[in-house]
Every structure is written in C-alpha cells, then in structure tokens.
C-alpha cells in the first residue's frame, strides 16, 4: 500500500531489490503500457530498469501499472448508458417515452410500471438507468482512439529504495506547513508507525504533530508537545478521533502508562509557561471529558497538570489574552489592543481587518511597526490568507466566500465598511515584505508557466487526492476543443447509491442560462451520457457529460459541474468514487474514457451530498480556463437535483471566480523584486548553473535538471512559504 502511495503522490518509482541483467525487452513492453495511460519513464528510470533481470522488471511493472491506472482512473471499465455517446443521444422526453413503451409492451414488465397522480416512477421502467450492454459490446462499436498533440504525458522518475522513499514521504507529510487532507493525515499515521526510529526534523501543524505523537506513545516514547491543546489533540489521535478537534470523538480508556505519559507531558507544558493555562477555556468540555479518563487526582506530584482540570471545572480562574483584548476594543482603545495582540502574532494578523476598521488611519503606523517586529513568528499560511483578504477588500460588488473545516461553502454580501486605500497599501506592503523574506534564497529561479496560476496552498482540508488536483482558487488553461466530465462510483455491500453528474450553464452575470443532467440530456453543445441509478461492484457505474466548447450557446460564460447524491450513501462511505475531466480535440475518437486525455481525476470524499469541484470560465478572448473550488453545498438526505442546487452553486462559483487569490506567480514576482533572476523553465546545462544557487518551481518535475537544483513541485508547493521567517534586522 505504501509503495502505491509513493508512486501516486511523488511520481517516483522505488528501486527494486534485484541483481543485474538485460531487461530491455521487458522495459519496452512496460513503456508501451505506460504510454497508453499517459505516462512515460524518464531516461534515468528507463536505464536503471534496462539493467535489471527481466523478472525484476516485471515485478516492478505490475504494481507500477496498477498505481498509475488507479491514479488516472483507468482501473475501472467506464461503460456508459448510450453506446454511441456523445453521438446519437436522444432527447430526454423521447428517451423516457421509449423506456415506457418498451415496458408496457413487454408482458413480463408491464405490471411493474409504477405511476400515480404525481407522475411516473422512472426507476420502475426496466430499461431506465441500467446498462443494456457489456463493456466489451461498447468497445466493439467504437472507433480506434485518435492520438492528439495535446494528450497528457506525465513523467515517472527514479526513486531511492522503498525504505528511503517511505522515510522521505513521512518527512514530507510531517513537515507540511499546511493542514493535511484526511487521507494524507491517515497515511502520516501509518508512516509514523512504520518508522518509529525516524524523527522528522519539524512538524509545524499541530494536528499532524498529534498523529506523530500518537505513534510515539504507542511505541512507548514520550510525546513532543508545547501547548496544553496538544494534549487534547493527542488524546483524540490515540482514540482514533479527530486531532483537528472539529468533531471530537468519544475518548477511549487509556492504560496506566498512557495516562502517566499524557499527564506528565501536560504538567511539563504548564510548568514551563503557566500562561498557557489560558488556552483551557477554549475547550472546557473537552478537558472535562479528558479528565474523566486520565484520573489526575491519582497523581498528586503533577500539580501543574491538575491545575488544567481545575481551570476547566471553574475552580481556578485565569485571565486570558482574548478577554483583555476584548476589553481594550470595548473601551475604544485600539492601540492597547494592538499592543496586546503583538504577544500573539498569529492572532494579530488574523485581526488585521478588525483593527483597521476600528482604529482607522491613526493605528496604521503602529500596526505596521508590530507586523515588522513579530511577523516572522506568524505561519506562512496565515500571512498568505491575510494578504489575500486585503486584496479583496476593495473589489466592487464582491461577495464574501466562507468555507468551514469540512469544505462546506457559502457566500454572503460584503457589507463591511471600506478601508482607506493608503492604509491598506501600507499594511499590504508590510505583509509582502514578511512573505518575501521567507521565500527561497536563490540566484536563478526556473518557473514552469503552468504553476503561476496555482493558488498558494493554505490547507489540504477538503482537498481530495488524485491526478492534477490543485488548491482552491487555482487557475489552469483548458487545452483542447472539448471537455468531458466523468463521475465513477461503486455501491457498498448493503446499499444502492445513485450519483448524478450535472452541469450548470451560467451567463456573464452568473445567472443560470441552462443545465444538463438526467432531467435534460442535451443542450446546445452539451450532451449527457445517460442516467445510471445503481453501480453494482465490482464494475460500478460511470456518467459523463461532453461539451464542445465552440458550439456552446454564446450566452454561456461559465460552466459549473456538480456531483449529487440522489439516493444512497454519502461520498465518504462509497468504496470507490471519483470525478474528473478529459480534454479532447473534436476529431478525437475512441472509447468514452481515454486515460491519456485525462486532465484531472479527484477522489470523491466528504460527508456532504453535493460537490462543486471546479468551475470553467470563458475569457474575453474566447479561451477557457478552469478554477478549482473544492466546495460542498447544503443538501437534502435524498433526491438532490441541480434544479435546486444550481443557484447556490452559481453563487459559490461567483465567489471563487471573482476573488483574487494569492498565487505562486505572485510569490515569483516578489522574488524578482528582491533581485532573483527569473526565467521560464527550459534546458539548463551544468555549466550554466555553475556557481549559482538555482531553484525550480513547477507542477511536475521535468527531466534533465542539473544536479543541485532545488526543485519544488505541486506536492510541496506549501514549502515555498515556511512556517517561520528570519528575525528582523535590528534598527541602528
């Protein structure tokens, strides 16, 4: 399992343990199979494999092919309802009538048709929503695939040994400067358990630290923590709960050894800094529940730990920073509030808007002074978020976009009073300086143009793993003349689930101008592959929607796909479910799903029942781009339809598409202003790089980078902004 994760997340192939030989013929077969999936071996990897015995190449090829087939979504047989899709798809009403006539003229099914005054139950029609052909029959009537110049080619690189790659992935996940997605955090826990003797150099994110600490405690080692809340997170991680503390689970019973480890760690934190007792009031109920399981009264020597639970019970009072700050704001003494908040730099930066509104121009100088003094202690993702918020304060007619910890999104009108432009510019300049000082220190930066539109990662929560998945707000150009969305899923063992793929078509003002779904199979330039209402394992079911971009109604400016649970399990409980899209030219034929044309394949995860994964926008020049959303809508338990979810979905699309996101391109520009030479990525010889500190930033690692180049690719983009920065130079 870890072997597969390494390949899919890093595109590195762990070295097989094998002796020398001649694997040239086997590598040729492997190469051909990979090319059909849109992948290719780098020269280094091909050379290494060719020098192995043929059986070693085959042992490497089997898991490698399985990993990339799963990554791109080709492990499933994508059998759609209409065999000629996107050609010869009937009109919706004609199709329903065909199913009805077929049922009532067949004596074996006539009595099964269900109708009442409210209408006809389509699911009672035996021809509706269930495949009438096999995948082999579908393939037999399709033309051969026509390769195109825009087809995707993803490079696979030579890795280290499986042990080296496992430790490297563990270090990368543990050292992430942004919170991880649920799947990544689960993998971190497995890697921590598999590498008990490997200590990551740094674990900036608290919830990730809790996962690693849980592995340490299970191995009999003391946890490493420095706040009281770290202990609560650790208790949740040990109980199989949520270390983010968003949805705390019931705590399990702890062994005596675990209780002593937790209480001793808690005692040490408070002994080192009694002021940290102030954090207890934020989660009183959690501390009360933990106290019931840890029995602190049995450890009279750990008085500082017992103080924590005394505060939670209300037996001991602690004056918190938040209370003093609120008192200062309540008294109208904004400068005093700023001075107090300087002791908690992260909270200071999160409070910028409130301070600037309440204090006006009179506090701007003081605010900038404190930012310059303590901003180096603020997490990079917090600086990026604040910088982005200020950039959107002056947008006319803007809406405020919100997303909670589970990626549930909503928008409201922005009714905040405007900020003076001069004050906003001064604070923005201070934030830019803080960000610029912690960017990579290189002489020459090679930049893949495709990465410039990627939003600076601030959290992995709500982001699913897959191929080509980018942070919310990222923009990528759409290549090809047609888009084809797809959703594939398989039913659980005891439940039949009906997922529906739909698209909203929006005008220039984001008002709906049409939709395509199971209730409307066609619109101008848009065709649905047919509704499937069950997905029996192992084959599952696939629905697709094909868009010929040039043929769309001229009023269409935005296309917003949605994946809806009509009935059955939520995404989280499905054994297999993913969404994505292909990019094709109009002349390309072949199967409905061709792996090398896949641009995005994203797992469907989450507790909600309606997902808006991304939106597509038509520019003034007629070109199309995609912007990632990763947002869920409020939904009913069943019978969700785009007719009801389309309007809130369009509001979310407006909120994301009209927002100015801080991008990698913005960071590159800050580096250029600092004096770094920036050029588009391309061939660079070892001689050209001699004596220079060279960096590379891109979505994927290219072939042929000189030795010593510091490369940052998509999985590690968050590392562009480290968790802390250099301390400010003293003023002489």
C-alpha positions in Angstrom: 0.0 0.0 0.0 2.8 2.5 0.9 4.5 1.5 -2.4 1.4 2.6 -4.3 1.1 5.8 -2.3 4.7 6.7 -3.0 4.3 6.4 -6.8 0.9 8.2 -6.9 2.0 11.1 -4.6 5.6 11.6 -5.7 5.7 10.1 -9.3 8.9 8.4 -8.1 9.4 4.6 -8.5 11.1 2.9 -5.6 14.2 0.9 -6.6 13.6 -2.8 -6.8 16.0 -5.1 -4.9 17.4 -7.1 -7.8 20.6 -8.2 -9.4 21.9 -7.0 -12.9 20.6 -8.4 -16.2 19.1 -7.4 -19.5 15.6 -6.1 -19.0 15.4 -4.2 -22.3 12.6 -6.2 -23.9 10.5 -6.1 -20.7 11.1 -2.3 -20.4 9.8 -1.9 -23.9 6.6 -3.7 -23.0 6.2 -1.6 -19.8 6.9 1.6 -21.8 4.1 0.8 -24.2 1.6 0.1 -21.5 2.5 3.3 -19.7 2.2 5.4 -22.8 -1.3 4.2 -23.3 -2.1 5.6 -19.9 -0.4 8.9 -20.5 2.8 8.2 -18.5 6.4 7.9 -19.6 9.7 6.8 -18.0 12.5 9.3 -17.6 15.8 8.3 -19.1 17.3 7.6 -15.7 14.5 5.3 -14.7 14.5 3.5 -18.1 18.3 3.0 -18.0 18.1 1.6 -14.5 15.3 -0.8 -15.3 17.0 -2.0 -18.5 20.0 -3.0 -16.4 17.9 -5.4 -14.3 16.9 -9.0 -14.9 13.6 -9.4 -16.8 11.7 -10.9 -13.8 12.8 -7.9 -11.7 11.4 -5.5 -14.3 8.1 -7.5 -14.3 7.9 -7.4 -10.5 8.3 -3.6 -10.8 5.9 -3.2 -13.7 2.9 -4.9 -12.0 2.5 -2.5 -9.0 3.6 0.5 -11.1 0.9 -0.1 -13.7 -1.7 -0.7 -11.1 -0.7 2.5 -9.3 -0.9 4.8 -12.3 -4.1 3.1 -13.6 -5.7 3.9 -10.3 -4.3 7.4 -10.3 -5.7 8.3 -13.7 -9.0 6.4 -13.1 -8.3 3.7 -15.7 -8.6 0.8 -13.3 -12.4 1.0 -13.9 -14.3 0.0 -17.0 -16.1 3.2 -17.9 -19.3 1.8 -19.5 -21.9 4.5 -20.3 -25.6 4.1 -20.9 -25.7 5.2 -24.6 -23.2 3.2 -26.6 -22.7 6.0 -29.2 -22.2 8.8 -26.7 -21.7 11.7 -27.4 -23.4 10.9 -30.7 -27.0 9.8 -31.2 -28.1 10.6 -27.7 -31.9 11.0 -27.9 -33.9 13.9 -26.5 -35.0 13.5 -22.8 -38.7 13.1 -23.4 -38.2 10.8 -26.4 -35.9 8.6 -24.3 -38.4 8.4 -21.4 -41.2 7.5 -23.8 -39.0 4.8 -25.4 -38.4 3.3 -22.0 -42.2 3.5 -21.2 -43.3 1.9 -24.4 -40.7 -0.9 -24.0 -42.1 -1.6 -20.6 -45.8 -1.6 -21.3 -45.5 -3.7 -24.5 -43.5 -6.3 -22.7 -45.8 -8.6 -20.7 -43.0 -9.6 -18.3 -42.6 -6.0 -17.2 -46.0 -4.3 -17.8 -47.2 -4.8 -14.2 -44.0 -3.4 -12.7 -44.5 0.1 -14.0 -45.4 2.4 -11.1 -47.4 5.6 -11.8 -49.7 7.7 -9.7 -51.3 11.2 -9.9 -47.8 12.7 -9.1 -46.2 11.2 -12.1 -44.3 8.1 -13.4 -41.6 6.4 -11.4 -38.8 6.1 -13.9 -36.9 3.6 -11.8 -39.8 1.1 -12.3 -39.0 1.1 -16.0 -36.6 -1.9 -16.6 -34.8 -0.1 -19.4 -34.2 3.1 -17.5 -30.9 3.7 -15.6 -29.5 0.2 -16.0 -26.9 -0.8 -18.6 -28.2 -2.8 -21.5 -24.8 -3.8 -22.9 -21.4 -5.0 -21.6 -18.2 -3.1 -21.7 -17.0 -5.4 -24.5 -20.1 -4.7 -26.5 -19.5 -0.9 -26.0 -15.8 -1.3 -27.2 -16.8 -3.3 -30.2 -18.8 -0.4 -31.8 -16.2 2.3 -31.1 -13.6 3.7 -33.5 -10.0 3.4 -32.7 -8.5 6.2 -30.5 -7.0 9.1 -32.4 -3.9 10.4 -30.6 -3.6 14.2 -30.3 -0.7 16.6 -29.7 -2.4 17.9 -26.5 -2.6 14.4 -24.9 -1.2 14.4 -21.4 2.3 12.9 -20.7 3.3 12.5 -17.1 6.9 11.6 -16.3 7.8 8.9 -13.8 11.1 9.4 -12.0 13.7 7.1 -10.5 13.4 6.9 -6.7 15.5 5.5 -3.9 14.9 2.2 -2.1 11.5 1.6 -0.7 12.8 2.3 2.8 14.3 5.6 1.7 11.2 6.7 -0.2 9.0 5.7 2.8 11.0 7.9 5.2 11.1 10.7 2.6 7.4 10.7 2.2 7.0 10.5 6.0 9.3 13.5 6.4 7.4 15.5 3.7 4.0 14.9 5.2 5.1 15.5 8.8 6.9 18.7 7.7 3.9 20.1 5.8 3.3 23.8 6.6 -0.4 23.4 5.9 -3.0 21.1 7.4 -3.3 17.8 5.6 -6.3 16.3 4.0 -7.9 13.4 5.9 -6.4 10.8 3.6 -2.9 12.3 3.9 -3.2 12.5 7.7 -4.2 8.9 7.9 -1.2 8.0 5.7 1.0 10.1 8.0 -0.2 7.9 10.9 0.7 4.7 9.1 4.1 6.0 8.1 4.8 7.2 11.7 4.0 3.7 12.9 6.2 2.2 10.2 9.2 4.5 11.0 9.4 4.5 14.8 13.1 5.3 14.8 12.8 8.2 12.4 12.2 11.6 13.9 11.0 14.3 11.4 13.1 17.4 11.7 10.0 19.7 12.1 6.2 19.2 12.5 4.7 22.7 12.1 1.0 21.8 12.0 -0.5 20.9 15.4 -2.8 18.1 14.2 0.0 16.5 12.3 2.1 16.6 15.4 -0.7 14.8 17.3 -0.7 12.0 14.8 3.0 11.5 15.1 2.8 11.8 18.9 0.2 9.1 19.0 2.7 6.8 17.2 5.4 7.7 19.7 3.1 7.0 22.6 2.1 3.6 21.2 5.8 2.8 20.8 6.4 3.7 24.5 8.1 7.0 23.8 7.1 10.4 25.4 5.2 12.8 23.2 6.8 16.0 22.0 4.4 19.0 22.6 4.5 22.6 23.8 0.8 23.6 24.4 -1.9 22.2 26.5 -4.2 21.8 23.5 -1.5 19.5 22.0 -2.5 17.0 24.8 -6.2 17.2 23.8 -5.2 16.6 20.2 -3.1 13.7 21.2 -5.8 12.1 23.2 -8.1 12.3 20.2 -5.5 10.7 17.9 -4.9 7.9 20.4 -8.7 7.3 20.5 -9.0 7.2 16.7 -10.8 10.5 16.7 -10.2 13.9 15.0 -7.0 15.6 16.0 -8.3 18.8 14.5 -10.8 18.9 17.3 -13.6 20.0 14.9 -15.6 16.9 15.6 -14.2 15.3 18.8 -14.9 11.6 19.2 -15.6 9.7 22.4 -12.3 9.1 24.2 -11.3 5.5 24.8 -10.0 4.2 28.1 -6.3 4.8 28.5 -3.8 2.5 30.0 -2.0 3.5 33.2 1.2 4.0 31.2 -0.6 6.3 28.7 -2.3 8.3 31.4 1.1 8.9 33.1 2.7 9.9 29.7 -0.1 12.4 28.9 -0.3 13.9 32.4 3.5 14.2 32.7 3.6 16.0 29.3 0.8 18.3 30.3 2.5 19.0 33.6 5.7 20.0 31.8 4.0 22.4 29.4 2.3 24.3 32.2 5.4 24.3 34.4 7.4 25.8 31.6 4.8 28.5 31.0 1.8 28.9 33.4 0.3 31.4 31.0 -0.7 28.5 28.8 -3.5 27.7 31.2 -5.4 30.5 29.4 -5.9 28.1 26.5 -8.0 25.7 28.6 -11.1 27.9 28.4 -11.4 27.4 24.7 -12.4 23.8 25.1 -13.7 23.3 28.5 -16.0 20.3 27.7 -13.1 18.5 26.0 -10.9 18.9 29.1 -13.7 17.7 31.4 -14.1 14.6 29.3 -10.3 14.0 29.2 -10.1 14.5 33.0 -12.6 11.7 33.5 -10.3 9.3 31.6 -6.9 10.5 32.9 -7.7 10.5 36.7 -5.4 13.4 37.5 -6.2 13.1 41.2 -4.2 9.9 41.3 -1.0 11.9 40.6 -0.6 14.4 43.4 3.0 15.2 42.3 1.8 16.5 38.9 0.3 19.7 40.3 0.5 21.7 37.1 -1.4 19.1 35.2 -4.1 19.1 37.9 -4.3 22.9 37.5 -5.5 22.4 33.9 -8.5 20.5 35.0 -9.2 22.9 37.9 -9.5 25.7 35.3 -11.8 23.5 33.2 -14.1 22.9 36.2 -14.1 26.6 37.1 -12.2 26.0 40.4 -9.3 28.2 39.2 -9.6 31.4 37.3 -7.2 32.5 34.5 -7.3 35.9 32.8 -7.0 35.2 29.1 -5.4 37.4 26.4 -8.7 37.3 24.5 -10.6 38.8 27.4 -8.0 41.6 27.8 -8.1 42.3 24.0 -11.9 42.4 24.0 -11.8 44.8 26.9 -9.5 47.1 25.0 -11.7 47.1 21.9 -14.8 47.6 24.1 -13.2 50.7 25.7 -12.3 52.1 22.2 -8.5 51.8 23.0 -7.5 50.1 19.7 -3.7 50.9 20.2 -3.8 49.0 23.5 -5.5 46.1 21.7 -2.7 46.1 19.1 0.0 46.1 21.8 -1.7 43.1 23.5 -2.1 41.2 20.3 1.6 41.6 19.5 2.1 39.0 22.1 0.1 36.5 19.9 1.4 37.4 16.4 -0.9 34.9 14.6 -4.0 36.4 16.2 -2.7 39.9 15.4 -2.5 39.0 11.7 -5.9 37.3 11.8 -7.3 40.5 13.3 -6.0 43.0 10.8 -9.4 43.9 9.3 -11.0 44.5 12.7 -8.1 46.6 13.8 -8.1 48.7 10.7 -11.8 49.3 10.8 -11.9 50.1 14.5 -8.7 52.2 14.6 -8.7 53.9 11.3 -5.6 55.6 9.9 -4.4 56.5 13.5 -3.3 52.9 14.2 -1.8 52.1 10.8 1.7 53.1 11.7 1.6 51.2 15.0 0.2 48.2 13.2 2.9 48.1 10.6 5.5 48.6 13.3 4.3 45.5 15.2 4.0 43.5 12.0 7.6 44.2 11.2 8.7 43.3 14.7 6.7 40.0 15.3 5.5 38.9 11.8 8.4 36.5 11.4 6.7 34.3 14.0 3.5 34.0 12.1 2.8 30.9 10.0 3.2 31.4 6.3 -0.3 30.3 5.5 -1.7 32.9 7.9 0.3 35.7 6.2 -0.9 34.4 2.8 -4.5 34.4 4.0 -4.3 38.0 5.4 -2.6 39.2 2.2 -5.4 37.7 0.1 -8.2 39.1 2.3 -6.8 42.7 2.0 -6.5 42.3 -1.8 -10.3 41.5 -2.0 -11.5 44.3 0.3 -11.7 46.9 -2.5 -13.4 44.8 -5.2 -16.7 46.4 -6.2 -19.8 44.3 -5.7 -17.8 41.5 -4.1 -19.3 38.7 -2.0 -17.7 37.1 1.0 -16.9 33.5 0.5 -16.7 31.1 3.5 -15.7 27.5 3.8 -15.6 25.6 7.1 -13.3 22.7 8.1 -15.4 20.2 6.1 -15.3 22.4 2.9 -19.0 23.3 3.2 -19.1 26.6 1.4 -21.5 29.6 1.4 -21.5 33.3 0.4 -22.9 36.5 1.9 -22.9 40.1 0.6 -19.9 42.1 1.8 -21.3 44.8 4.0 -18.1 45.8 5.7 -17.1 49.4 5.6 -14.4 50.1 3.1 -10.8 50.5 4.2 -8.7 53.6 3.3 -6.6 52.8 0.3 -3.4 54.3 1.8 -3.8 52.2 5.0 -4.5 49.1 3.0 -1.4 49.7 0.8 0.8 50.2 3.9 -0.3 47.0 5.6 -0.2 45.1 2.4 3.4 46.2 1.8 4.3 45.0 5.3 2.8 41.6 4.6 4.6 41.4 1.3 7.9 42.1 2.9 7.3 39.4 5.5 6.4 36.9 2.8 9.3 37.9 0.6 11.9 37.5 3.3 11.0 33.8 3.8 10.9 32.8 0.1 13.7 30.6 -1.3 17.1 32.3 -1.4 18.4 31.5 -4.9 20.2 33.4 -7.7 18.2 32.0 -10.6 14.6 30.6 -10.5 13.3 28.5 -13.3 9.5 28.7 -13.5 7.0 26.4 -15.3 4.4 28.8 -16.7 1.6 26.4 -15.7 2.4 26.9 -12.0 1.9 30.6 -12.0 -1.9 30.3 -11.7 -1.8 27.9 -8.8 -3.1 29.4 -5.6 -0.7 29.3 -2.6 -1.7 26.3 -0.6 -3.1 27.2 2.9 -4.8 23.9 3.8 -5.2 20.4 2.5 -8.6 20.0 4.2 -11.4 19.4 1.8 -8.9 18.6 -1.0 -9.0 15.1 -2.3 -6.1 13.2 -3.7 -5.8 12.3 -7.3 -4.3 13.5 -10.6 -3.9 17.2 -11.3 -5.7 18.3 -8.1 -4.9 21.9 -7.2 -5.6 24.1 -4.2 -8.9 26.1 -4.1 -8.7 29.2 -6.4 -6.0 27.8 -8.7 -6.5 28.5 -12.4 -5.3 26.3 -15.3 -5.8 26.8 -19.0 -8.1 24.4 -20.8 -6.4 22.7 -23.7 -8.4 21.0 -26.5 -11.8 21.8 -28.1 -14.0 19.5 -25.9 -14.4 18.9 -22.2 -15.8 15.6 -21.0 -16.7 15.4 -17.3 -17.0 12.0 -15.7 -18.0 10.5 -12.4 -17.5 6.9 -11.5 -18.6 5.1 -8.3 -19.3 1.6 -7.0 -22.0 0.6 -4.5 -21.3 -0.5 -1.0 -22.1 -4.1 0.0 -25.5 -3.3 1.5 -26.6 -0.1 -0.2 -27.5 1.0 -3.7 -26.3 4.6 -4.4 -27.4 6.8 -7.2 -24.9 9.6 -8.0 -25.9 12.2 -10.7 -23.5 14.2 -12.7 -24.9 17.6 -13.8 -23.6 21.0 -15.1 -25.0 24.5 -14.6 -24.6 26.8 -17.6 -24.2 30.5 -16.4 -24.3 33.8 -18.2 -21.9 36.8 -17.8 -23.7 37.8 -14.6 -23.7 34.3 -13.2 -27.4 33.9 -13.8 -28.5 30.4 -15.0 -29.0 30.0 -18.7 -29.4 26.3 -18.8 -28.4 22.9 -17.3 -27.7 19.4 -18.4 -28.5 16.5 -16.2 -30.5 13.3 -16.1 -33.6 15.5 -16.4 -32.3 17.3 -19.5 -29.9 15.1 -21.5 -28.9 17.8 -24.1 -28.4 21.5 -24.5 -26.6 23.4 -27.3 -23.1 21.9 -27.4 -23.6 19.7 -24.3 -24.6 16.0 -24.1 -25.2 13.7 -21.2 -24.2 10.0 -21.5 -27.3 8.8 -19.7 -28.5 8.3 -16.2 -27.4 5.2 -14.2 -29.2 4.6 -10.9 -27.1 1.8 -9.5 -23.4 0.8 -9.5 -23.1 -2.8 -8.5 -19.5 -3.8 -7.6 -17.0 -4.6 -9.0 -17.8 -2.8 -12.3 -19.6 0.2 -10.8 -21.1 2.9 -13.0 -19.9 5.9 -14.9 -21.8 9.0 -16.1 -20.3 11.6 -18.4 -21.1 15.0 -19.9 -19.5 16.1 -23.1 -19.1 19.8 -24.0 -18.0 21.1 -27.4 -16.8 24.5 -26.3 -17.1 26.3 -29.6 -20.7 25.0 -30.0 -22.0 26.3 -26.7 -24.7 28.9 -26.6 -23.0 32.3 -26.9 -24.7 33.4 -23.7 -22.7 30.7 -21.7 -19.7 32.3 -19.9 -19.3 29.8 -17.1 -19.8 26.0 -16.8 -20.1 24.6 -13.3 -20.2 20.8 -12.9 -21.8 19.3 -9.8 -21.8 15.7 -8.4 -25.0 15.0 -6.4 -26.1 12.1 -4.3 -29.7 11.4 -5.4 -30.1 8.4 -3.1 -27.9 6.1 -1.0 -24.6 6.6 0.7 -22.7 9.8 1.1 -19.4 10.1 -0.7 -17.3 9.1 2.3 -19.0 5.6 2.6 -18.6 4.6 -1.1 -15.9 2.0 -1.6 -14.9 3.8 -4.9 -15.9 7.2 -6.2 -14.1 9.8 -8.2 -14.7 12.8 -10.5 -12.6 14.2 -13.3 -12.5 15.6 -16.8 -10.9 14.8 -20.1 -9.7 17.3 -22.7 -10.0 16.3 -26.3 -10.0 17.7 -29.8 -13.2 17.4 -31.9 -11.5 14.9 -34.2 -10.5 12.5 -31.5 -12.5 9.3 -31.4 -12.1 6.2 -29.2 -13.6 5.0 -26.0 -15.7 7.4 -23.9 -12.8 7.3 -21.4 -9.2 7.6 -22.8 -6.6 7.7 -20.0 -4.0 9.9 -21.8 -6.6 12.7 -22.3 -7.4 12.8 -18.5 -6.5 16.2 -17.1 -8.0 15.8 -13.6 -9.0 12.8 -11.5 -10.1 13.5 -8.0 -11.4 11.2 -5.3 -15.0 11.9 -4.0 -14.8 12.3 -0.3 -16.7 14.1 2.4 -19.9 13.9 4.5 -21.9 16.1 2.2 -24.1 15.0 -0.7 -23.5 17.8 -3.3 -20.0 18.7 -4.5 -18.9 21.6 -6.7 -15.4 20.5 -7.7 -14.4 23.3 -10.0 -15.7 25.9 -12.5 -14.9 26.8 -16.0 -14.8 30.3 -17.3 -14.7 31.8 -20.9 -12.3 34.7 -21.2 -12.8 37.8 -23.3 -10.5 36.3 -25.9 -12.7 33.2 -26.2 -10.3 30.9 -24.4 -11.4 28.8 -21.4 -9.8 28.2 -18.0 -10.6 26.0 -15.1 -10.7 27.2 -11.5 -10.7 24.8 -8.5 -13.4 25.1 -5.9 -13.4 22.0 -3.7 -16.7 23.1 -2.0 -19.8 21.3 -0.8 -23.3 22.6 -0.8 -26.0 22.2 1.8 -28.0 19.2 0.7 -31.0 17.0 1.4 -30.7 13.4 2.5 -32.0 12.3 -0.9 -33.4 13.5 -4.2 -30.9 16.2 -4.7 -31.2 17.7 -8.2 -29.3 20.5 -10.0 -32.6 22.4 -10.3 -32.5 23.0 -6.5 -28.7 23.2 -6.0 -27.9 25.3 -9.2 -28.5 28.7 -7.7 -26.3 28.2 -4.5 -23.8 26.5 -6.8 -23.7 29.6 -9.0 -23.2 31.9 -6.0 -20.3 29.8 -4.9 -18.8 29.9 -8.4 -19.2 33.7 -8.4 -17.5 33.9 -5.0 -14.5 31.9 -6.2 -14.2 33.2 -9.8 -14.4 36.9 -8.8 -11.9 36.5 -5.9 -8.2 37.5 -6.2 -6.2 34.6 -4.9 -2.6 34.8 -3.8 -0.8 32.6 -6.4 2.6 31.1 -6.9 3.0 33.7 -9.7 2.7 36.4 -7.1 5.4 34.8 -5.0 7.6 34.6 -8.0 7.1 38.3 -8.7 8.1 39.1 -5.1 11.3 37.1 -5.6 12.0 39.0 -8.8 11.5 42.3 -7.0 14.0 41.1 -4.4 16.6 40.7 -7.1 16.3 37.0 -8.0 16.7 36.3 -11.8 13.5 34.6 -13.0 13.2 32.8 -16.3 10.8 30.3 -17.9 11.8 26.7 -17.3 13.8 25.2 -20.1 17.1 23.4 -20.8 19.9 24.4 -18.3 23.3 22.9 -18.6 25.5 22.1 -15.6 27.9 24.8 -16.9 25.2 27.4 -16.9 24.2 26.5 -13.3 27.8 26.5 -12.1 28.3 28.8 -9.2 24.6 29.8 -9.0 22.0 28.8 -6.5 19.3 27.6 -8.8 15.7 26.8 -8.0 12.9 25.3 -10.0 9.1 25.6 -9.3 6.5 23.8 -11.3 3.5 21.4 -11.2 5.7 18.4 -12.1 9.5 17.7 -12.0 10.9 17.9 -15.5 13.7 15.7 -16.9 17.2 16.9 -17.1 17.6 19.4 -14.2 21.2 19.8 -13.3 22.4 18.3 -10.0 21.9 20.6 -7.0 18.8 22.4 -8.3 16.3 23.0 -5.5 13.1 21.8 -7.1 9.6 22.5 -5.6 6.7 20.8 -7.3 3.0 20.5 -6.7 3.1 18.2 -3.6 5.5 20.6 -1.9 4.3 24.0 -3.0 3.3 24.9 0.5 7.0 24.8 1.4 7.6 27.9 -0.6 6.3 29.7 2.4 8.0 28.2 5.5 6.2 28.3 8.9 8.5 30.9 10.3 10.7 33.6 8.8 14.0 35.2 9.6 14.0 37.6 12.5 14.0 41.3 11.6 17.4 43.1 11.5 17.9 45.4 14.5 17.4 49.1 13.7 20.6 51.0 14.3 
